[in-house]
Amino acid sequence: MKELNLSAGDKMKIFIQNHKIILEPIRQSRKKYNIKELVQQIPPEYKPYEELDSKIGLEEW
């Protein structure tokens, strides 16, 4: 799949041509994000919070 630049979940167009099944990827443009613009959208009253005192998985404390 790397050779075709495909990933699991990519959308494909499927059709029959000359008695053969043809799969063709549907290329969708993805929006480009700018980290500075995204950070500017964070409301000024936002307060980040992290809880580091409880285990979630197999962490060793």
Secondary structure, DSSP 8 states (H G I E B T S, - for coil): -TTTT--TT--EEEEEETTEEEEEE---------HHHHHHTS-TT-------SS-SSS---
